[in-house]
Amino acid sequence: MPLVSVSVDAFLLAAATVLVSTVFVLRRQPALLTLRTALTLLVVLNSLYVLYTLLVRWPPNIFQRLKIPLTTPSDTIRAVLLQRAGLPPDAVLPKPLDALLTRLGSFDMRTLYVRSVILRRPFGASAHTDTGPARVPRFGQMVLQDCEYCTTFDEYLIFAAPRIAHGYVAAAAVAGLVTVRGSGHERWRTYAVALLAAAFFLEGYWIATTPIGIPRDGLNVFMWHDNLWLARHLLFLLLPVLIHALPLSPPRPNPGPLLSAARGTLEHTHAQLLGARFAHAAAARQPALRAAAGEWWERQRAEGAWAREDPHVQRAAERLGRGFREGAEGDAGKLSRRAKDALRQMLESIGLGAPPQLLPR
């Protein structure tokens, strides 16, 4: 025996399960005052709201509620309602319900209960008559009941579309918050919003184009509005949970320390270059230092020439793609050509002409 009602008891049980699971998850986190905890609570609140909508606020459907065929006349529906409520046959129904039954007395309004229907026999016609296809999108009972001024398909469409779009916009906002910067799921924001947009347009296309045949007895009709409503809210329920449960992206490194280290290195290198410049100028003024420097550079030139003329060194450089033989093609002269190109570009960048031996042949 239910405590309140079956739907409310089911929601309370589901909510208790979600909250207990949330407590266990939060207890395993080292710190509670974090962005991760706030996003977890956001996902939990969204899940509780969607579960409440699914279990307690299911859209009404008078035909499924009373278990009567879709082709039942309005007078019969009125009599069944009064009988279920224990009211006399001449009692007055609530105004929204009475207006709904009045509209269901029309064939065109009745077809709005099923999306893109093909009625094989309208209510009141004989089993041997055939009215042909009547394709009208179906928006559910609440739209027919609430829209007092609607009389055509376009008016019902304008009235129903914002209600559907509102749910998708709210779901996109939740997905955007779950993938906020610092959450570790930033890369999934585009995919989540694209999935919601695709689902919105797919639902609209499905409502507008998919035909359904209604049997002659009006039973076992697939209610597209109710089933699409269920699929839509299941998407709203599972998408934030799935995004929040995905592995976190590695945090982006803070460029501040790297830039500080690079700045320190550049300042040190700049000081060394200035020192080398002044040392070279000072050495040129002293005959002994100038002679020692010339001797050192001559020794370096001779040792470099010996290494470059060694055939074993040349073959090893060619195997490594660093060949330096003059006039060689392919890998044999790759390093030599790169060095000449770099030196020529450097000289041209400071406004000096390159010597003939550096010009490309």
FENLINMO-V308688 format. One record per residue. N is the residue number from 1. SS is DSSP state (A for helix, B for strand, O for the rest). PSI is psi as a letter, one per 30 degrees, with the letter a starting at -180 (999 if undefined). OMEGA is omega in whole degrees, 0 to 359 (999 if undefined). Layout:
n = <N/N>
ss = <SS/SS>
psi = <PSI/PSI>
omega = <OMEGA/OMEGA>
//
This chain:
n = <1/2/3/4/5/6/7/8/9/10/11/12/13/14/15/16/17/18/19/20/21/22/23/24/25/26/27/28/29/30/31/32/33/34/35/36/37/38/39/40/41/42/43/44/45/46/47/48/49/50/51/52/53/54/55/56/57/58/59/60/61/62/63/64/65/66/67/68/69/70/71/72/73/74/75/76/77/78/79/80/81/82/83/84/85/86/87/88/89/90/91/92/93/94/95/96/97/98/99/100/101/102/103/104/105/106/107/108/109/110/111/112/113/114/115/116/117/118/119/120/121/122/123/124/125/126/127/128/129/130/131/132/133/134/135/136/137/138/139/140/141/142/143/144/145/146/147/148/149/150/151/152/153/154/155/156/157/158/159/160/161/162/163/164/165/166/167/168/169/170/171/172/173/174/175/176/177/178/179/180/181/182/183/184/185/186/187/188/189/190/191/192/193/194/195/196/197/198/199/200/201/202/203/204/205/206/207/208/209/210/211/212/213/214/215/216/217/218/219/220/221/222/223/224/225/226/227/228/229/230/231/232/233/234/235/236/237/238/239/240/241/242/243/244/245/246/247/248/249/250/251/252/253/254/255/256/257/258/259/260/261/262/263/264/265/266/267/268/269/270/271/272/273/274/275/276/277/278/279/280/281/282/283/284/285/286/287/288/289/290/291/292/293/294/295/296/297/298/299/300/301/302/303/304/305/306/307/308/309/310/311/312/313/314/315/316/317/318/319/320/321/322/323/324/325/326/327/328/329/330/331/332/333/334/335/336/337/338/339/340/341/342/343/344/345/346/347/348/349/350/351/352/353/354/355/356/357/358/359/360/361>
ss = <O/O/O/O/O/A/A/A/A/A/A/A/A/A/A/A/A/A/A/A/A/A/A/A/A/A/A/O/O/O/O/O/O/O/A/A/A/A/A/A/A/A/A/A/A/A/A/A/A/A/A/A/A/A/A/O/O/O/O/O/O/A/A/A/A/A/O/O/O/O/O/O/O/A/A/A/A/A/A/A/A/A/A/A/A/O/O/O/O/O/O/O/O/O/A/A/A/A/A/A/A/A/A/A/O/O/A/A/A/A/A/O/O/O/O/O/B/B/B/O/O/O/O/O/O/O/O/O/O/O/O/O/O/O/O/O/O/O/O/O/A/A/A/A/A/A/O/O/O/O/O/O/A/A/A/A/A/A/A/A/A/A/A/A/A/A/A/A/A/A/A/A/A/A/A/A/A/A/O/O/O/O/O/O/O/A/A/A/A/A/A/A/A/A/A/A/A/A/A/A/A/A/A/A/A/A/A/A/A/O/O/B/B/B/O/O/O/O/O/O/O/O/O/A/A/A/A/A/A/A/A/A/A/A/A/A/A/A/A/A/A/A/A/A/A/O/O/O/O/O/O/O/O/O/A/A/A/A/A/A/A/A/A/A/A/A/A/A/A/A/A/A/A/A/A/A/A/A/A/A/A/A/A/A/A/O/A/A/A/A/A/A/A/A/A/A/A/A/A/A/A/A/A/A/A/A/A/A/A/O/A/A/A/A/A/A/A/A/A/O/O/O/O/O/O/O/O/O/O/A/A/A/A/A/A/A/A/A/A/A/A/A/A/A/A/A/A/A/A/O/O/O/O/O/O/A/A/A/O/O/O>
psi = <k/k/e/d/l/e/e/e/e/e/e/e/e/e/e/e/e/e/e/e/e/e/e/e/e/e/f/f/k/e/k/e/i/l/e/e/e/e/e/e/e/e/e/e/e/e/e/e/e/e/e/e/e/e/f/e/h/k/k/k/j/e/e/e/e/f/h/l/l/f/g/k/l/e/e/e/e/e/e/e/e/e/e/e/f/g/l/l/f/g/l/k/l/k/e/e/e/e/e/e/e/e/e/f/f/k/e/e/e/e/f/f/f/k/k/h/l/j/k/f/j/l/k/f/l/l/f/f/l/j/f/l/k/j/j/k/l/k/f/l/e/e/e/e/e/e/j/f/f/k/f/l/e/e/e/e/e/e/e/e/e/e/e/e/e/e/e/e/e/e/e/e/e/e/e/e/e/f/g/l/k/f/f/f/g/e/f/f/e/e/e/e/e/e/e/e/e/e/e/e/e/e/e/e/e/e/e/f/f/k/l/k/k/k/l/e/f/g/l/h/k/j/j/e/e/e/e/e/e/e/e/e/f/e/e/e/e/f/e/e/e/e/e/f/f/l/k/k/k/k/k/k/k/j/f/e/e/e/e/e/e/e/e/e/e/e/e/e/e/e/e/e/e/e/e/e/e/e/e/e/e/e/e/f/f/k/e/e/e/e/e/e/e/e/e/e/e/e/e/e/e/e/e/e/e/e/e/f/f/k/e/e/e/e/e/e/e/e/e/g/g/h/k/g/k/k/g/l/l/b/f/e/g/e/e/e/e/e/e/e/e/e/e/e/e/e/e/e/f/g/g/k/k/k/l/e/f/f/k/k/999>
omega = <182/179/178/173/183/182/180/178/178/178/180/178/179/179/178/178/180/183/178/177/179/179/179/180/181/180/180/180/182/180/182/182/180/177/179/179/179/179/176/178/176/179/179/179/177/179/179/180/180/177/177/179/182/188/186/186/177/183/182/177/188/181/177/179/181/181/180/180/179/182/180/179/182/180/178/178/179/180/179/179/179/178/178/181/181/181/177/183/181/180/182/178/174/187/180/181/178/177/178/180/177/179/179/174/178/180/181/179/180/181/177/180/180/184/178/187/169/182/178/176/177/179/180/180/180/183/183/179/181/183/184/184/174/187/178/179/184/186/179/187/185/180/179/185/186/184/184/184/186/176/182/180/182/180/176/179/179/181/186/186/179/178/179/182/181/179/180/178/178/178/177/177/178/178/177/178/180/181/181/181/183/180/184/180/184/185/182/184/181/181/181/180/178/178/179/178/179/179/179/181/178/178/178/179/182/179/188/190/188/179/177/177/178/179/182/180/178/181/177/177/179/182/185/182/183/182/175/175/178/180/180/182/172/175/178/181/190/185/178/179/180/180/182/182/180/179/181/174/177/181/178/181/179/183/183/179/179/180/178/179/179/178/178/179/180/179/178/179/179/177/179/179/177/178/178/179/180/179/178/179/179/181/181/181/181/181/182/179/179/179/179/179/178/179/180/180/177/177/177/178/181/180/177/178/178/181/182/180/180/181/179/177/180/180/178/179/179/178/178/182/182/182/185/179/181/176/181/180/177/183/185/181/185/182/180/180/179/180/179/179/179/180/180/179/179/180/179/182/179/174/178/178/180/176/183/183/178/181/178/181/999>
//
